[in-house]
């Protein structure tokens, strides 16, 4: 009997990783962009060398078959930008509502207003921490399940906060509700990036921003009327819970996967089942997750970019100030209009309607600018220049400042 031949998986994978782009593949620039994006997010590691150094055999005394002549020919791709399977060609406020009820929750548990506001503060802290988990997860397993699991976690921890018996449980549950809720904040923009191309994405992101800001601005007077009624502050959380579970149901029934590399994995699996050609695979299947590499990319690299790139630092400071001010207003408005002017929580939240009108006006302005952006994009060979998107911010920044002191 012929002695079995051994297979060095590390050298085989190195050979596959060194292959070049095949000439004539549809839309090669998009392919290169997708693969570079993959390397910068989940990495390009092919597993631990300690694990791969162990020689492997097929077993039963079988000799190992010859390697694929050109592994790149077995990598599944989309058939160009017009492929109907590509997401580009498809047809197509749970956080702040508790804020008005925080004061009544403080009275229920016999604590001061400063402690009571931790329910909102720690929710925001969870929101800030969550993207470190959900962003890389969505690159590994796709968008659908992080969105679904995140919304389910929001619903579970929100109803836990609604039925809690002490302030400690309330605060802890609010933190984890924010942590899970961050999945929507960090993954939904990625979904829009999956589905819309550069010419359409600006409008989609603008409409999405309405939910990010109009939701928190609508919640105070809705939550205020609920908290001041016979229902009580707990119903501000029950309402969020019902909406959360309804969203989970819709996600399970209707939400489709949009992340192109995951779609190609499913496509490759279908081709393997049909043809019994087990060499067919998606590029994502060549990568074995290295958690050390993930840690470096999602903790070290963002800090390095923040320090070394002035534009990233300045925009981050600007956005941090805006978000901080938004949530400061959620606490300041009720205090001013309830404590100073004697309004009830519902009426005291109505001044937020002015902020909603401002948000709608700004979004309308940005959408009208999108046609000029599309013309620039076409003239530049469909290559986007980030600075093109700064013009609304140049107008909005001074208007924003004047509005604070109006």
Secondary structure, 3 states (H helix, E strand, C coil): CCCCCCECHHHHHHHHHCCCCCCCCCCHHHHHHHHHHHHHHCCCCECCHHHHCCCECCCCCCCCCCCCCCHHHHECCCCCCCCCCCHHHCCCCCCHHHHHHHHHHHHHHCCCHHHHCHHHHHHHHHHHHHHHHHHHHHHHHCHHHHHHHHHHHHHHHHHHHHCCCCHHHHHHHHHHHHHHHHHHHHHHHHHHHHHCCHHHHHHHHHHHHHHHHHHHHHHHHHHHHHHHCCCCCHHHHHHHHHHHHHHHHHHHHHCCCCCHHHHHHHHHHHHHHHHCCCCCECHHHHCECCHHHHHHHHHHHHHHHHHHCHHHHHHHHHHHHHHHHHHHHHHHHHHHHHHHCCCCHHHHCCCHHHHHHHHHHHHHHHHHHHHHHHHHHHHCCCCCCHHHHHHHHHHHHHHHHHHHCC
